[in-house]
Every structure is written in structure tokens, then in C-alpha cells.
Amino acid sequence: MNLKTFLHKQDRAEFATKVGTTKNYIDQLCIRQRRPSPELAQKIEEATNKQVTCLELLYPDQHQTAQA
């Protein structure tokens, strides 16, 4: 699952605070304008109970190909 889908009905500002970043940065991650650091990717994976994985966040293009 990608981050945008996971956060569809959640408060992005609250989630951002939980993982130690800003809502603006989370928004950029959701539209794949930026990629997180490995450390932030790990925090997001933990905060989403592994529904969004580090691999999905760090290598979204490769992850989509593997899922298809």
C-alpha cells in the first residue's frame, strides 16, 4: 500500500507529528515529489504497522513493477 492510500482518511498533520516531520513533507511524499531518508522510511513503516513499507517509500517505481 502506498502512503497516500494509507493516509486517505487520516489527519496528515497528526501523522507527520507522530513520525517526526511536517505535514508539508508528508504531502510531498504522498505525491512522490520527494523520497524520505531511510530513517524516516523506517518510522513510517512502524507507524503504519508495516502497511506502508520502507521499500515502497524508498523505491516506489521498482515496488510498483514488482507488484504488477
C-alpha positions in Angstrom: 0.0 0.0 0.0 1.3 3.5 -0.7 1.4 6.3 1.8 -1.2 8.4 0.0 -3.7 5.5 0.2 -2.9 4.8 3.8 -3.5 8.4 4.8 -6.6 8.9 2.7 -8.9 9.4 5.7 -6.4 10.3 8.3 -5.1 13.6 9.6 -1.7 14.1 7.8 -0.6 16.7 10.3 -1.1 14.3 13.2 0.7 11.5 11.3 3.6 13.9 10.5 4.0 14.7 14.2 3.9 11.0 15.0 6.8 10.3 12.7 8.8 13.5 13.4 8.3 15.6 10.3 5.9 18.2 8.9 2.6 17.9 7.1 4.1 19.6 4.1 6.8 16.9 3.9 4.2 14.1 4.2 2.2 15.7 1.4 5.3 15.7 -0.8 6.0 12.1 0.0 2.4 11.2 -0.9 2.7 12.7 -4.4 6.2 11.3 -4.7 7.7 14.7 -5.1 10.3 13.7 -2.5 11.7 10.5 -1.0 12.3 10.1 2.7 15.5 9.3 4.4 16.0 5.6 5.3 15.4 6.7 9.0 12.1 8.4 8.2 11.0 5.5 6.0 11.6 3.2 8.9 9.5 5.4 11.2 6.7 5.5 8.7 6.8 1.7 8.3 6.5 1.3 12.1 3.7 4.0 12.4 1.7 2.2 9.7 2.2 -1.3 11.2 4.1 -2.2 8.0 1.2 -1.4 5.8 3.5 1.0 4.0 7.0 -0.5 3.7 10.4 1.1 3.5 10.8 -0.4 0.0 7.6 1.3 -1.2 8.8 4.6 0.2 12.4 4.4 -1.0 11.9 2.7 -4.3 8.4 3.4 -5.4 9.0 2.7 -9.1 10.6 -0.7 -8.5 8.0 -1.6 -6.0 5.1 -0.9 -8.4 6.7 -3.1 -11.1 7.2 -5.9 -8.6 3.5 -5.7 -7.6 2.2 -5.7 -11.2 
